[in-house]
Amino acid sequence: MSALLEVKNLEAAYGPVKAVRGVSLSVPDGKIATVLGPNGAGKTTLLKTLSGINDPKRGSVIFGGQDVTGLDPSEIVRQGLVQVPEGREVFPLLSVHDNLMMGAYLRRDRDGVARDLETVLAYFPILKERAKQDAGLLSGGQQQMLAIARALMQAPRMILLDEPSLGLSPKLTQEIFDIVLRINRERGTALMVVEQNAQIALATADIGFILEGGRIVCEGPCAELRERADIQEFYLGMGGQGARGEKRWKKKKSWQ
């Protein structure tokens, strides 16, 4: 299967601090990838650089066979690569309906927009019920659904999803990931998901990348990563969890 996203030797920094250090990865068309790693590993910076929010210092981003390195974010969106940021960032004073239509701002196919709106509301029935309500009055889980739905209104080929479970209950987290899987299977949309909940991320995604210190230190099919003792120990709660597990992970890093 051909690669939809190809990243080669990508570097990004905040002033003198390098946050992404020579990252190379490939995501096939129609697949789900997940990026795991401790806090400060460079995961969010990686997504922001792919979507054009951060300028890369070096390397290239090839999407759909086109070099999109350093393009304006709006141009990258036009190519079909859309990011759902950490913290959701909906337009709080706009209605749910208007938030969704903002996602289709760059489109000119009215019939297609109408069809996609119907499809999106079928994925998220609560948004249909709250269509006239200000987005800022939604719960955290509903705002996350709205952020994903807004991205879908652009009819993307790939969605970059940053920490979708942040602040959500386990039940809502499962609902979000069920929808992610449904979007992928029914629409063929590829996704790259940055996620702290490694259990659900590895169970949902096809391929995984472990990021540490701005570098990819391990990658492979998620089915294989779940079976590795080091991944089980430091990510899946079998021998280390939370801050304690992360400290042990930093000391050992047995995959290097």
C-alpha positions in Angstrom: 0.0 0.0 0.0 1.4 3.4 -0.9 2.3 6.0 1.7 0.0 8.9 2.2 2.3 10.7 4.6 6.1 10.5 4.4 8.3 12.4 6.8 12.0 12.5 6.3 14.6 13.7 8.8 12.2 16.3 10.2 13.6 18.8 12.8 11.7 21.5 14.6 12.6 23.8 17.5 11.4 26.5 19.9 14.2 29.0 19.8 17.4 27.1 20.7 15.6 24.1 22.0 15.2 21.2 19.5 11.8 19.5 20.1 11.8 17.2 17.0 15.2 15.7 16.1 15.5 14.0 12.7 12.1 12.2 12.7 11.4 9.9 9.7 8.1 8.0 9.4 5.6 6.7 6.9 1.8 6.3 7.2 0.0 4.2 4.5 -3.1 5.6 2.9 -6.3 4.6 4.9 -4.4 3.5 8.0 -4.4 4.7 11.6 -1.1 5.5 13.2 -0.5 6.4 16.8 2.4 8.3 18.4 3.2 7.5 22.0 5.8 8.9 24.4 6.3 10.7 27.7 5.4 14.3 28.4 7.9 16.6 26.5 8.8 14.0 24.0 7.9 16.2 21.1 4.6 14.6 20.1 2.5 17.8 19.8 5.3 19.7 18.2 5.5 16.9 15.5 1.8 17.3 14.7 2.1 21.1 14.6 5.0 20.9 12.2 3.2 18.4 9.9 0.2 20.7 9.7 2.3 23.9 9.1 1.6 25.6 12.4 5.4 25.3 13.3 8.0 25.8 10.6 10.5 22.9 10.3 14.2 23.7 10.6 15.1 20.8 8.4 13.7 17.8 6.6 10.6 17.3 4.4 6.9 16.4 4.7 5.4 14.7 1.7 1.6 14.3 1.7 -0.3 12.6 -1.1 2.8 12.7 -3.2 3.1 16.5 -2.8 5.9 18.3 -0.9 4.0 20.4 1.8 7.1 21.3 3.8 6.7 24.7 5.3 3.5 25.6 3.5 0.9 27.8 5.1 -1.5 25.8 7.3 -4.5 26.7 5.0 -2.6 25.3 2.0 -1.9 22.1 3.9 -5.6 21.8 4.8 -6.5 22.3 1.1 -4.3 19.3 0.4 -6.4 17.2 2.8 -4.3 17.2 6.0 -6.3 18.5 8.9 -5.4 18.8 12.6 -7.6 18.5 15.6 -5.6 20.3 18.3 -5.1 19.3 21.9 -7.7 20.9 24.1 -10.3 20.9 21.3 -10.3 24.7 20.7 -13.9 25.0 19.4 -15.3 28.5 18.7 -17.2 28.9 22.1 -19.5 31.8 21.0 -20.6 30.1 17.8 -23.3 27.5 17.6 -22.5 23.9 17.1 -23.8 24.2 13.6 -21.7 27.2 12.8 -18.6 25.5 14.2 -19.3 22.6 11.8 -19.7 24.9 8.9 -16.4 26.6 9.8 -14.8 23.3 9.1 -16.1 23.5 5.5 -15.0 27.1 5.0 -12.6 26.2 2.2 -15.0 24.0 0.3 -17.1 25.2 -2.7 -19.2 22.0 -3.3 -22.4 22.9 -1.5 -24.0 19.5 -2.2 -21.0 17.7 -0.8 -21.0 19.9 2.3 -24.7 19.1 2.9 -24.0 15.4 2.5 -21.0 15.5 4.8 -23.0 17.5 7.4 -25.7 14.8 7.4 -23.0 12.0 7.8 -21.2 13.8 10.6 -24.3 14.3 12.6 -25.0 10.6 12.2 -21.6 9.9 13.8 -22.4 12.3 16.6 -26.1 12.4 17.3 -25.6 14.7 20.4 -24.4 17.4 18.1 -27.6 17.3 16.1 -29.5 17.7 19.3 -27.4 20.7 20.3 -27.0 22.2 16.9 -28.3 25.7 17.9 -26.4 25.7 21.3 -23.2 27.7 21.8 -20.2 25.4 21.5 -18.8 26.8 24.7 -21.7 25.3 26.7 -21.0 21.8 25.6 -19.3 19.3 28.0 -15.7 18.4 27.4 -16.6 15.2 25.6 -19.1 16.9 23.4 -16.5 19.6 22.5 -14.1 16.8 21.5 -16.8 15.3 19.3 -17.4 18.7 17.8 -13.7 19.2 17.1 -13.5 15.9 15.3 -16.7 16.5 13.4 -15.5 20.0 12.3 -12.3 18.4 10.9 -14.4 15.9 9.0 -16.4 18.7 7.4 -13.2 19.6 5.4 -13.4 16.1 3.8 -9.8 15.3 4.8 -7.7 12.5 3.5 -5.9 12.4 6.9 -6.6 13.8 10.4 -4.0 14.6 13.0 -5.6 14.0 16.3 -3.8 15.4 19.4 -4.7 13.9 22.8 -8.4 13.1 22.1 -8.9 11.5 25.6 -7.5 14.5 27.5 -9.8 15.2 30.5 -12.4 12.6 29.4 -13.8 9.7 31.4 -12.9 6.2 30.3 -16.4 5.7 29.0 -16.2 8.9 26.8 -12.7 8.0 25.7 -13.9 4.6 24.5 -16.7 6.3 22.6 -14.3 8.7 20.9 -12.0 5.9 19.8 -14.9 3.8 18.6 -15.9 6.8 16.4 -12.3 7.2 15.2 -12.3 3.6 14.1 -15.6 3.9 12.4 -14.4 7.0 10.5 -11.4 5.1 9.3 -13.3 2.0 8.3 -16.3 3.7 6.7 -14.7 6.7 5.1 -11.2 5.4 4.5 -9.8 8.5 6.3 -6.2 8.0 7.6 -5.4 9.2 11.1 -2.4 10.0 13.2 -3.3 10.0 16.9 -1.1 11.3 19.7 -2.4 9.8 22.8 -1.4 9.2 26.5 -3.7 6.2 26.9 -1.5 3.6 25.3 -3.9 0.8 25.9 -6.7 2.2 23.7 -4.3 3.8 21.2 -2.5 0.5 20.4 -5.8 -1.4 20.3 -7.2 1.0 17.8 -4.2 1.9 15.5 -2.5 -0.1 12.8 1.0 1.1 13.3 2.7 2.8 16.2 5.7 5.1 16.8 7.4 5.7 20.2 8.9 9.2 20.5 11.5 10.0 23.1 13.5 13.2 23.3 12.2 14.2 19.9 13.4 11.0 18.2 11.6 7.9 17.2 13.1 5.1 19.2 10.7 2.3 18.3 8.0 1.6 15.6 6.0 -1.2 14.1 2.6 -2.8 13.8 0.6 -2.2 16.9 -0.2 -5.9 17.2 3.6 -6.5 17.6 4.2 -3.5 19.9 1.5 -4.8 22.3 3.4 -8.1 22.7 6.8 -6.5 23.5 7.8 -6.7 27.1 9.3 -3.2 27.2 6.1 -1.7 25.8 4.0 -3.7 28.2 6.1 -2.6 31.2 6.2 1.1 30.5 3.0 1.8 28.6 0.4 -0.9 29.2 0.5 -0.9 33.0 2.3 -4.2 33.4 5.1 -3.3 35.8 5.0 0.5 35.6 2.4 3.2 35.6 2.3 7.0 35.9 5.3 9.0 37.0 7.0 5.9 38.5 6.7 4.0 35.3 7.9 6.9 33.2 11.0 7.3 35.4 11.8 3.6 35.0 11.1 3.9 31.2 13.7 6.8 30.9 16.3 4.7 32.7 15.8 1.5 30.8 14.7 2.2 27.2 15.4 -1.4 26.3 14.3 -1.0 22.7 17.3 1.2 21.8 
